[in-house]
């Protein structure tokens, strides 16, 4: 029997074939875009971590530099122990923090984040001699209007701040520009998180920190609420519900 392409059956077969072809094309495009999005996210993480570790990425391939000097690890906040996870650069902290199976609610939510991931990705950064130079940890919390996202690097003494960067926020433009101002961020370098008794002591000081204050960071006039938010998110992440157990574990191991 001859096939008539202009028949009803022929038209239906053509539509089905066309639909299948379009479906395959769309699926392929989605996969390509997904991989490109993941690749972009990996690159952003690498750059922010290196910047937080105060490593110059203006020269050379930052991805190669990251591979040579940075070791990502997954840490369980409750135990302070490193857990085994694959593809750490593709780990999505935000999705993990809202997934009931991988998150928990803070008991004292001073950072106002509502939920947090039970396992957090941190980054050990080594110098050119292979010695631990700093540990970079994600930090985030509520400012005046938005969640402020960043990374803090601390030195091997587990107290001194190497550097801090904030890469995303929705605070008031113009007023809260200090959050990404290199001069303000540089004020954090060399400050210490904890006092002699091990209590969190870092403060964003309204009116400016006094000379010699090893815990004080100058507040910014007109942006008090954003500054308070940053202080509280740092207090939270380096407190008992954040990295404190992990830092105690490292200290016991003589990291």
C-alpha positions as MATLAB code, in Angstrom:
seq = 'XXXXXXXXXXXXXXXXXXXXXXXXXXXXXXXXXXXXXXXXXXXXXXXXXXXXXXXXXXXXXXXXXXXXXXXXXXXXXXXXXXXXXXXXXXXXXXXXXXXXXXXXXXXXXXXXXXXXXXXXXXXXXXXXXXXXXXXXXXXXXXXXXXXXXXXXXXXXXXXXXXXXXXXXXXXXXXXXXXXXXXXXXXXXXXXXXXXXXXXXXXXXXXXXXXXXXXXXXXXXXXXXXXXXXXXXXXXXXXXXXXXXXXXXXXXXXXX';
ca = [
       0.000    0.000    0.000;
       1.471    3.367   -1.005;
       2.091    5.917    1.752;
       0.391    9.230    1.130;
       2.165   12.025    2.913;
      -0.789   14.357    2.393;
      -3.167   11.977    4.117;
      -4.384   12.327    7.693;
      -2.091    9.470    8.770;
       0.839   11.032    6.967;
       0.223   14.372    8.643;
       0.018   12.732   12.070;
       3.258   10.815   11.522;
       4.998   14.024   10.410;
       3.784   15.863   13.521;
       4.956   13.042   15.797;
       8.397   12.926   14.178;
       8.705   16.725   14.333;
       7.672   16.700   18.021;
      10.262   14.044   18.842;
      13.002   15.960   17.038;
      12.078   19.189   18.841;
      11.950   17.342   22.165;
      15.454   15.944   21.654;
      16.738   19.379   20.662;
      15.201   21.039   23.718;
      16.551   18.324   26.038;
      20.017   18.705   24.558;
      19.867   22.488   24.899;
      18.744   22.255   28.527;
      21.629   19.915   29.354;
      24.131   22.221   27.650;
      22.782   25.269   29.507;
      22.784   23.337   32.795;
      26.436   22.397   32.371;
      27.347   25.967   31.442;
      25.559   27.220   34.563;
      27.416   24.697   36.727;
      30.729   25.631   35.111;
      30.083   29.324   35.771;
      29.182   28.584   39.389;
      32.386   26.539   39.845;
      34.451   29.403   38.478;
      32.745   31.916   40.775;
      33.351   29.722   43.826;
      37.008   29.294   42.893;
      37.514   33.028   42.450;
      35.733   34.009   45.671;
      37.615   31.416   47.725;
      40.982   32.532   46.361;
      40.049   36.163   46.956;
      38.989   35.358   50.525;
      42.356   33.652   51.036;
      43.981   36.914   49.882;
      45.541   35.263   46.828;
      46.097   37.402   43.737;
      44.152   35.927   40.810;
      44.906   38.692   38.329;
      47.817   36.748   36.898;
      47.509   33.315   35.332;
      44.742   30.698   35.366;
      42.733   30.922   38.595;
      41.262   27.434   38.057;
      44.738   25.930   37.913;
      45.767   27.961   40.952;
      42.714   26.711   42.832;
      43.494   23.096   41.906;
      47.077   23.476   43.121;
      46.464   25.235   46.415;
      42.901   24.578   47.591;
      41.404   21.440   49.102;
      37.589   21.496   49.423;
      36.093   19.447   52.251;
      32.606   18.785   53.575;
      32.150   19.265   57.306;
      29.288   18.124   59.496;
      28.601   21.051   61.816;
      27.160   18.931   64.634;
      30.196   16.654   64.914;
      32.905   18.898   63.495;
      34.068   15.949   61.401;
      34.893   15.853   57.703;
      32.385   13.774   55.711;
      32.907   12.080   52.368;
      31.198   13.824   49.484;
      31.797   13.742   45.727;
      31.838   16.699   43.338;
      32.231   19.279   46.074;
      32.509   22.158   43.618;
      28.967   21.374   42.451;
      27.525   21.299   45.958;
      24.627   23.734   46.301;
      24.595   25.158   49.830;
      21.347   27.020   49.313;
      19.427   23.993   48.120;
      20.895   21.903   50.949;
      19.792   24.543   53.464;
      16.126   24.329   52.414;
      15.931   20.578   51.866;
      14.366   19.019   55.014;
      16.614   15.954   54.620;
      19.858   17.972   54.583;
      19.019   20.921   56.808;
      18.120   21.935   60.330;
      16.669   24.966   62.100;
      19.061   26.947   64.302;
      18.084   27.052   67.951;
      19.226   30.666   68.293;
      18.909   32.209   64.864;
      20.731   35.515   65.354;
      21.710   35.466   61.656;
      18.008   35.175   60.718;
      18.578   32.436   58.137;
      15.650   30.206   59.287;
      17.294   26.957   58.143;
      20.867   25.816   57.505;
      22.576   22.854   55.875;
      23.809   20.172   58.279;
      26.955   19.701   56.166;
      28.928   22.734   55.031;
      31.647   22.980   52.393;
      34.893   24.575   53.584;
      38.196   25.126   51.795;
      41.702   24.507   53.109;
      44.181   26.779   51.343;
      47.884   25.937   51.200;
      50.907   28.091   50.435;
      53.461   27.359   47.725;
      55.391   25.147   50.182;
      52.380   22.951   50.860;
      51.731   24.361   54.337;
      48.231   25.262   55.502;
      47.863   29.017   55.050;
      44.173   29.580   55.801;
      40.741   27.999   55.988;
      37.958   29.623   53.988;
      34.398   29.187   55.247;
      31.083   30.410   53.860;
      29.132   32.891   55.957;
      25.721   34.430   55.372;
      22.868   36.087   57.195;
      20.257   38.821   57.164;
      21.246   42.454   56.815;
      18.636   45.213   56.721;
      16.796   44.044   53.607;
      18.506   40.945   52.319;
      20.605   37.888   52.982;
      24.281   38.813   52.696;
      26.545   36.054   51.337;
      30.292   35.864   51.757;
      33.392   33.934   52.752;
      35.786   34.422   55.650;
      39.320   33.057   55.757;
      41.028   32.459   59.078;
      44.672   31.668   59.678;
      45.954   28.333   61.068;
      45.773   29.701   64.622;
      41.981   29.368   64.106;
      41.402   32.874   65.453;
      43.053   35.514   63.278;
      41.127   36.733   60.247;
      43.068   36.441   56.997;
      40.447   38.157   54.867;
      36.722   38.481   54.231;
      34.674   38.936   51.063;
      30.988   39.465   50.409;
      29.765   38.580   46.950;
      25.981   38.976   47.035;
      23.479   41.148   48.846;
      20.392   43.280   48.252;
      21.093   46.069   50.721;
      20.403   49.738   49.942;
      22.514   50.899   46.968;
      24.819   53.773   47.812;
      24.400   53.373   51.575;
      25.507   49.735   51.858;
      28.203   49.833   49.186;
      30.746   49.439   52.000;
      29.916   45.714   52.069;
      32.028   45.169   48.955;
      34.421   48.108   49.467;
      38.012   46.754   49.536;
      39.056   49.442   52.035;
      36.379   48.460   54.541;
      36.963   44.746   54.033;
      40.689   45.293   54.639;
      39.827   46.462   58.182;
      39.007   42.846   59.046;
      42.455   41.553   58.189;
      44.477   40.691   61.274;
      41.535   41.059   63.678;
      40.782   38.174   66.040;
      37.438   36.423   66.348;
      37.698   35.179   69.941;
      38.856   36.660   73.218;
      41.228   34.981   75.672;
      38.369   32.902   77.101;
      37.315   31.619   73.690;
      34.191   33.756   73.451;
      33.274   35.347   70.127;
      34.416   38.954   70.424;
      34.469   40.414   66.915;
      32.385   43.610   66.741;
      31.317   46.118   64.108;
      31.608   49.286   66.195;
      29.249   52.195   65.620;
      31.316   55.379   65.455;
      34.524   53.441   64.786;
      36.751   51.052   66.698;
      39.355   52.409   69.088;
      43.044   52.267   68.212;
      44.492   48.920   69.190;
      41.111   47.183   69.374;
      41.964   43.704   68.086;
      38.292   42.732   67.779;
      36.737   45.979   66.514;
      35.762   46.880   62.947;
      34.699   50.411   62.071;
      30.982   50.745   61.497;
      29.713   52.893   58.628;
      27.567   55.942   59.298;
      24.053   55.584   57.911;
      24.348   51.816   57.481;
      24.079   50.690   61.087;
      21.518   47.929   60.467;
      23.577   46.360   57.675;
      26.657   46.496   59.902;
      24.783   44.864   62.777;
      23.606   42.152   60.401;
      27.173   41.418   59.358;
      28.328   41.275   62.976;
      25.531   38.879   63.887;
      26.095   36.578   60.928;
      29.790   36.324   61.835;
      28.872   35.681   65.475;
      26.464   32.975   64.385;
      28.779   31.121   62.021;
      31.655   31.114   64.472;
      29.441   30.250   67.415;
      28.170   26.939   68.787;
      25.718   26.317   65.938;
      28.249   27.197   63.287;
      31.937   26.322   63.003;
      32.860   26.226   66.693;
      32.778   22.422   67.015;
      34.754   22.076   63.791;
      37.388   24.557   65.001;
      37.661   22.736   68.345;
      38.158   19.477   66.420;
      40.928   21.027   64.343;
      42.597   22.418   67.460;
      42.494   18.993   69.123;
      44.016   17.421   66.029;
      46.721   20.062   65.925;
      45.765   21.083   62.394;
];
